[in-house]
Amino acid sequence: MKDERDSSLIQEFKQGDEKAFNQLVLRYQKRVYDLTYRLVRNHEDAADLSQEVFVRAYSNLRKFEERSSFYVWLTRIAVNLCINFSKRERFRSFLSIFDISQKPEVSVSPEEDVEKEELRRALDRAVKSLPERQRATFVLKRYQELPYREIAQIMEISEGAAKANYFQAVKKLQKLLGQYR
């Protein structure tokens, strides 16, 4: 679904109003940062990648034909940059399934703290073991809460393939984490 405010800002930018792009950045910078952080799990890298997303968007916005929403287009750029980054940086995490703003839970006992930390590490390892496309699809569906239609546009795959990627990711995670049920 296209956002009329985005469309208006894009048209203003295409007509020479540089400030219109700044409004788009302000509107989406937190969402783009949150997405890149979830995919690379490093604040500095996420900040760099987020900045690169907007540099690329700025460079290509005049060619943007609005066949999808601006946010879907930005997300596609972000996911592709993160996948490429992951390929270059084999020793860095591609993803963590925990939100950076997650509030610490109050524990009942030290044993419970240890169990939660063990589960957290197991979840991280399991998600990191997923193939890149499945990881990206999982993050987009689970944490960005995007519909399969938009995930398909972002990943440049069919909607069925997006559903299959998510289904396979969940199945693999269930298998890898079966002992924690």
C-alpha positions as CSV (number, residue, x, y, z in Angstrom):
1,M,0.0,0.0,0.0
2,K,1.4,3.3,-1.1
3,D,1.6,6.2,1.4
4,E,0.3,9.4,-0.1
5,R,2.7,11.5,2.1
6,D,5.6,9.5,0.8
7,S,4.4,9.9,-2.8
8,S,4.1,13.7,-2.3
9,L,7.6,13.9,-0.8
10,I,9.1,11.8,-3.6
11,Q,7.5,14.1,-6.2
12,E,8.8,17.2,-4.4
13,F,12.3,15.6,-4.4
14,K,12.1,14.7,-8.1
15,Q,11.2,18.4,-8.8
16,G,14.3,19.6,-7.0
17,D,13.3,20.0,-3.4
18,E,16.2,18.3,-1.5
19,K,14.5,18.9,1.9
20,A,11.8,16.5,0.9
21,F,14.3,13.7,1.0
22,N,15.3,14.7,4.5
23,Q,11.7,14.3,5.5
24,L,11.7,10.7,4.2
25,V,14.9,10.0,6.1
26,L,13.4,11.4,9.3
27,R,10.3,9.3,8.8
28,Y,12.1,6.0,8.2
29,Q,15.5,6.2,9.8
30,K,14.5,4.3,13.0
31,R,12.7,1.5,11.2
32,V,15.7,1.1,8.8
33,Y,18.2,1.1,11.7
34,D,16.1,-1.4,13.6
35,L,15.9,-3.7,10.6
36,T,19.6,-3.5,9.8
37,Y,20.5,-4.1,13.5
38,R,18.4,-7.2,13.6
39,L,20.1,-8.5,10.5
40,V,23.7,-7.7,11.5
41,R,23.5,-7.6,15.3
42,N,26.2,-4.9,15.7
43,H,25.4,-1.2,16.4
44,E,28.2,0.3,14.4
45,D,27.6,-1.9,11.4
46,A,23.9,-1.2,11.6
47,A,24.5,2.5,11.7
48,D,26.8,2.3,8.7
49,L,24.4,0.1,6.7
50,S,21.5,2.3,7.6
51,Q,23.4,5.3,6.3
52,E,24.3,3.4,3.1
53,V,20.6,2.5,2.6
54,F,19.7,6.2,2.5
55,V,22.7,7.1,0.3
56,R,21.5,4.5,-2.2
57,A,17.9,5.7,-1.9
58,Y,19.0,9.2,-2.5
59,S,21.1,8.2,-5.5
60,N,18.2,6.2,-7.1
61,L,15.1,8.0,-6.0
62,R,14.7,9.9,-9.2
63,K,14.4,6.5,-11.0
64,F,12.0,5.1,-8.4
65,E,8.7,4.3,-10.2
66,E,6.6,3.7,-7.2
67,R,5.4,0.3,-8.2
68,S,5.8,-0.6,-4.5
69,S,5.6,1.6,-1.4
70,F,8.7,3.7,-0.6
71,Y,9.2,1.7,2.6
72,V,9.1,-1.7,0.7
73,W,11.7,-0.2,-1.6
74,L,13.9,1.0,1.3
75,T,13.6,-2.4,3.0
76,R,14.7,-4.2,-0.2
77,I,17.8,-2.0,-0.3
78,A,18.5,-2.7,3.4
79,V,18.0,-6.5,3.1
80,N,20.2,-6.7,0.0
81,L,22.9,-4.6,1.7
82,C,22.8,-6.7,4.8
83,I,23.0,-10.0,2.8
84,N,26.0,-8.6,0.9
85,F,27.6,-7.4,4.1
86,S,27.0,-10.9,5.6
87,K,28.8,-12.5,2.7
88,R,31.8,-10.2,3.2
89,E,31.9,-10.5,6.9
90,R,31.6,-14.3,7.6
91,F,32.6,-14.0,11.2
92,R,29.9,-11.5,12.2
93,S,26.4,-12.4,13.3
94,F,23.8,-11.8,10.6
95,L,20.9,-11.7,13.0
96,S,19.7,-11.8,16.5
97,I,16.0,-12.4,17.3
98,F,16.1,-10.2,20.3
99,D,15.0,-6.6,20.2
100,I,17.6,-4.1,21.2
101,S,15.0,-2.2,23.2
102,Q,13.8,-5.3,25.0
103,K,13.4,-4.6,28.7
104,P,15.1,-7.0,31.1
105,E,12.7,-9.4,32.8
106,V,12.5,-9.7,36.5
107,S,13.7,-13.2,37.4
108,V,12.5,-15.4,40.2
109,S,15.8,-17.1,40.8
110,P,19.5,-17.2,39.7
111,E,18.7,-20.7,38.2
112,E,16.0,-19.1,36.1
113,D,18.4,-16.4,34.9
114,V,20.9,-19.1,33.8
115,E,18.2,-21.0,32.0
116,K,17.0,-17.9,30.2
117,E,20.5,-16.9,29.1
118,E,21.2,-20.5,27.9
119,L,17.9,-20.3,25.8
120,R,18.8,-16.9,24.5
121,R,22.2,-18.2,23.3
122,A,20.7,-21.3,21.8
123,L,18.1,-19.2,19.9
124,D,20.9,-16.9,18.6
125,R,22.9,-19.9,17.4
126,A,19.8,-21.5,15.8
127,V,18.8,-18.4,13.9
128,K,22.3,-17.7,12.8
129,S,22.5,-21.2,11.4
130,L,19.6,-20.5,9.0
131,P,20.4,-19.8,5.3
132,E,20.6,-16.1,4.6
133,R,17.3,-15.8,2.7
134,Q,15.4,-17.7,5.4
135,R,17.0,-15.5,8.1
136,A,15.9,-12.4,6.3
137,T,12.4,-13.7,5.6
138,F,12.1,-14.7,9.3
139,V,13.1,-11.2,10.5
140,L,10.9,-9.4,8.1
141,K,7.9,-11.5,9.0
142,R,8.5,-12.0,12.8
143,Y,9.9,-8.6,13.7
144,Q,9.0,-6.2,11.0
145,E,5.6,-7.8,10.9
146,L,5.4,-7.4,7.1
147,P,2.8,-9.4,5.1
148,Y,4.1,-12.0,2.8
149,R,3.2,-9.9,-0.2
150,E,5.6,-7.2,0.9
151,I,8.3,-9.7,1.9
152,A,8.1,-11.1,-1.6
153,Q,8.6,-7.7,-3.1
154,I,11.5,-6.9,-0.9
155,M,13.2,-10.3,-1.5
156,E,12.3,-10.2,-5.2
157,I,10.7,-13.6,-4.9
158,S,7.1,-14.9,-5.2
159,E,4.7,-14.7,-2.3
160,G,4.7,-18.5,-2.2
161,A,8.5,-18.6,-1.9
162,A,8.3,-16.0,0.9
163,K,5.9,-18.3,2.7
164,A,8.0,-21.3,2.1
165,N,11.2,-19.5,3.4
166,Y,9.4,-18.5,6.6
167,F,7.9,-22.0,7.0
168,Q,11.3,-23.7,6.5
169,A,13.0,-21.2,8.9
170,V,10.4,-22.0,11.6
171,K,10.6,-25.7,11.0
172,K,14.4,-25.6,11.3
173,L,14.3,-23.5,14.5
174,Q,11.8,-25.9,16.0
175,K,14.0,-28.8,15.3
176,L,17.2,-27.1,16.5
177,L,15.4,-25.9,19.7
178,G,13.3,-29.0,20.4
179,Q,15.0,-29.7,23.7
180,Y,13.8,-26.3,25.1
181,R,10.1,-27.1,24.8
